[in-house]
């Protein structure tokens, strides 16, 4: 898999994310990866601790995957 570009999609606080190393509130960051000629390759979701700026968990799914909603 060759990724040539990552584009920002969305970033927001996700208070429902739980992780044993989480010290503050988790930020959810979603990126889209592209290959040659800007062909969409996949979507990436990363959870980051807002106090330590440590990435805690990540997921890679196919393009246009419908991520589950954790908020009401």
C-alpha positions as CSV (number, residue, x, y, z in Angstrom):
1,X,0.0,0.0,0.0
2,X,1.5,3.3,-1.1
3,X,0.0,6.5,0.4
4,X,1.0,9.7,-1.3
5,X,-1.3,12.2,0.5
6,X,-3.4,12.4,3.7
7,X,-6.3,14.9,3.8
8,X,-8.0,16.2,6.9
9,X,-11.7,15.3,7.0
10,X,-12.9,16.1,10.5
11,X,-11.7,16.6,14.1
12,X,-13.9,16.7,17.3
13,X,-13.9,15.9,21.0
14,X,-15.3,12.4,21.7
15,X,-16.2,12.2,25.4
16,X,-17.6,8.6,24.9
17,X,-14.2,7.0,23.9
18,X,-12.7,4.9,26.7
19,X,-9.1,3.7,26.9
20,X,-7.0,2.6,29.9
21,X,-4.2,5.1,29.0
22,X,-6.6,8.1,28.5
23,X,-5.9,10.9,31.0
24,X,-8.0,13.7,29.6
25,X,-10.7,13.8,26.8
26,X,-10.2,12.1,23.5
27,X,-10.1,13.9,20.2
28,X,-11.2,12.0,17.2
29,X,-9.3,12.8,14.0
30,X,-10.4,11.4,10.6
31,X,-8.1,11.5,7.6
32,X,-8.5,10.3,4.0
33,X,-5.5,8.6,2.3
34,X,-4.8,8.9,-1.5
35,X,-2.6,7.1,-3.9
36,X,-1.4,8.1,-7.3
37,X,-3.6,10.6,-9.2
38,X,-5.5,11.4,-6.0
39,X,-7.4,8.1,-6.1
40,X,-8.9,7.6,-2.6
41,X,-7.3,4.6,-0.9
42,X,-8.8,4.5,2.6
43,X,-10.0,6.4,5.6
44,X,-8.1,6.6,8.9
45,X,-9.6,7.4,12.3
46,X,-7.2,8.2,15.2
47,X,-8.1,8.9,18.9
48,X,-5.7,11.3,20.6
49,X,-5.5,12.2,24.3
50,X,-5.8,16.0,24.8
51,X,-3.5,16.1,27.8
52,X,-0.6,13.9,26.7
53,X,-1.1,14.3,22.9
54,X,-0.6,10.5,22.7
55,X,-2.4,8.6,19.9
56,X,-4.3,5.8,21.7
57,X,-6.1,3.9,19.0
58,X,-6.5,3.9,15.2
59,X,-8.6,2.3,12.6
60,X,-8.2,2.0,8.8
61,X,-11.3,1.3,6.7
62,X,-12.2,1.5,3.0
63,X,-13.1,4.8,1.4
64,X,-16.7,6.0,2.2
65,X,-17.0,3.7,5.2
66,X,-19.8,4.8,7.5
67,X,-18.1,5.3,10.9
68,X,-20.3,4.6,14.0
69,X,-21.6,7.6,15.9
70,X,-20.6,7.7,19.6
71,X,-22.6,10.8,20.4
72,X,-26.4,11.2,20.8
